[in-house]
């Protein structure tokens, strides 16, 4: 037992902190998955309803998807921070705690051309659904002012989304 970690009922402070942080990670992973489910549901709803109602509805989707992606990315970054803290601060001090260290070593194997598979897959869902919305809208593009404005905003949203995905890719290497 380390002199700087007081013993408490039910385990050491480090073990309790480890359990609490792992629980926070699991909640964030669940939230991240819910964001993806919501995104796919909204994509279907906006693209399906928009096809009958008009391009404005379809062209709103890429902007909403970007906002959802920012929420997903925030959870992704926080999960990485929790993982790094557990690995660097807690697991290095305690024997018997080692999942984050092991997982970090294994994650380097789950890449496609340098991209972490989870960032590639989820980022791809966001970008592809945004591109699909723009593609469908251009099939029936009328050239109204609101359509042009939304189209330009959507292109900006895709650029921001690609930048966000690249940021997450770089963060996963650290």
Secondary structure, DSSP 4 states (H G I P E B T S, - for coil): --TTS-EETTEEHHHHHHHHHHHHHHHHHHHHHHHHHHHHHHHHHHHHHHHHH-HHHHHHHHHHHHHHHHHHHHHHHHHHHHHHHIIIIIITT-TT--HHHHHHHHHTTSEETTEEHHHHHHHHHHHHHHHHHHHHHHHT----HHHHHHHHHHHHHHHHHHHHHHHHHHHHH-
